[in-house]
Amino acid sequence: MDRTQVISGLANDLHATEKAVDAAISQATTLVQTMIAARAALSVSPVAGAGSQAKAMETIAALGTAREAIVACHAELQRDHRKMGWGVYAVGPVDKPDDWETPVGGTPPTKTGHLRVAS
């Protein structure tokens, strides 16, 4: 396996992990909505479902922390990749900043040391 294949495989797994965490957040929020709707449809007191709903919301908070961690992992991998002098490599969604300090839609730097930012 050459370097490009290894990097591509890693990038694909990273993208899949980011997507899975986002899907889990979406599903967990749907669960909370369903819990509220079910309680209302069954005319059950909010007190009766408070504990389980709180646990579901704790899950959402934990998934939010996981999302922050995988995004930070992505940023570190990007820095490592560039430090090794392997240039710019993108897989997955392309509507992301060229560096983690430039917001999407912002003006990225045109050069970073001996590397140039791909357009």
HUCORGI-V621906 format. One record per residue. N is the residue number from 1. D_FIRST is the distance of its C-alpha to the first C-alpha in Angstrom with 1 decimal. Layout:
n=N d_first=D_FIRST
n=N d_first=D_FIRST
//
This chain:
n=1 d_first=0.0
n=2 d_first=3.8
n=3 d_first=6.8
n=4 d_first=8.2
n=5 d_first=6.1
n=6 d_first=6.7
n=7 d_first=10.1
n=8 d_first=10.8
n=9 d_first=10.4
n=10 d_first=12.6
n=11 d_first=15.0
n=12 d_first=15.5
n=13 d_first=16.4
n=14 d_first=18.6
n=15 d_first=20.3
n=16 d_first=20.9
n=17 d_first=22.4
n=18 d_first=24.7
n=19 d_first=25.7
n=20 d_first=26.5
n=21 d_first=28.6
n=22 d_first=30.5
n=23 d_first=31.1
n=24 d_first=32.5
n=25 d_first=34.8
n=26 d_first=36.0
n=27 d_first=36.7
n=28 d_first=38.5
n=29 d_first=40.7
n=30 d_first=41.5
n=31 d_first=42.5
n=32 d_first=45.0
n=33 d_first=46.4
n=34 d_first=46.9
n=35 d_first=48.6
n=36 d_first=51.0
n=37 d_first=51.8
n=38 d_first=52.3
n=39 d_first=54.6
n=40 d_first=56.6
n=41 d_first=56.8
n=42 d_first=58.1
n=43 d_first=60.4
n=44 d_first=59.1
n=45 d_first=59.9
n=46 d_first=57.1
n=47 d_first=58.0
n=48 d_first=56.9
n=49 d_first=53.3
n=50 d_first=53.0
n=51 d_first=51.1
n=52 d_first=48.4
n=53 d_first=48.0
n=54 d_first=47.7
n=55 d_first=44.9
n=56 d_first=43.1
n=57 d_first=43.5
n=58 d_first=42.2
n=59 d_first=39.0
n=60 d_first=38.7
n=61 d_first=39.2
n=62 d_first=36.5
n=63 d_first=34.1
n=64 d_first=35.1
n=65 d_first=34.2
n=66 d_first=30.8
n=67 d_first=30.2
n=68 d_first=31.2
n=69 d_first=28.8
n=70 d_first=25.7
n=71 d_first=26.8
n=72 d_first=27.2
n=73 d_first=23.7
n=74 d_first=22.4
n=75 d_first=24.5
n=76 d_first=23.3
n=77 d_first=19.6
n=78 d_first=20.7
n=79 d_first=22.7
n=80 d_first=20.0
n=81 d_first=17.6
n=82 d_first=20.4
n=83 d_first=21.6
n=84 d_first=18.4
n=85 d_first=19.2
n=86 d_first=16.4
n=87 d_first=19.1
n=88 d_first=19.7
n=89 d_first=17.2
n=90 d_first=18.9
n=91 d_first=18.1
n=92 d_first=20.9
n=93 d_first=24.5
n=94 d_first=25.3
n=95 d_first=28.8
n=96 d_first=27.8
n=97 d_first=28.9
n=98 d_first=27.0
n=99 d_first=27.8
n=100 d_first=29.3
n=101 d_first=32.7
n=102 d_first=33.3
n=103 d_first=34.4
n=104 d_first=33.3
n=105 d_first=35.7
n=106 d_first=36.4
n=107 d_first=36.0
n=108 d_first=32.7
n=109 d_first=32.7
n=110 d_first=32.0
n=111 d_first=30.3
n=112 d_first=28.8
n=113 d_first=29.0
n=114 d_first=26.8
n=115 d_first=24.8
n=116 d_first=26.3
n=117 d_first=26.4
n=118 d_first=25.1
n=119 d_first=27.8
//
